[in-house]
Structure formats: structure tokens, C-alpha cells
Amino acid sequence: MVRQRALLQFSVATGVVNMKMLFAQFAKDESGATAIEYGLIAAGNSVAIITVVQGLGTSLNNTFGSVKNALN
């Protein structure tokens, strides 16, 4: 029982050290920041494309409306 308790305390202490090391590695890792930057660029491009398509859609709608009225 004493040996098990000592092993448990050692494993908990080792786990804390491992967690500190993992957190330090996570804080130093910048690969996630790159992915976030690419995601923001993609989102910006999407907004620009949607804006242009909406503008073209309105223009085309007016053009086809004029053609329809001219044919009537």
C-alpha cells in the first residue's frame, strides 16, 4: 500500500512536469498561427468574392429586366 501510494505520488509529480513541458512546447509552436493566418486570408477573399458577385447579380438583373421589357 505504501509502495502504491509512493508510485502514485511519483506519477502525479511526473505528470505535472510533463504537462509543463507540453505547455512550453505548445507556447513555442507557431504552426497553428500560420493556419489561422491562411484562414483569415481565405475569409477575406470569400467576402470580396461575395461582394463582387452580388454587385454583378444586381447589374445582370437590371440588364435582363431591360431586355424583357424591350421584348414585350
Secondary structure, 3 states (H helix, E strand, C coil): CHHHHHHHHHHHHHHHHHHHHHHHHHHHCCHHHHHHHHHHHHHHHHHHHHHHHHHHHHHHHHHHHHHHHHHC
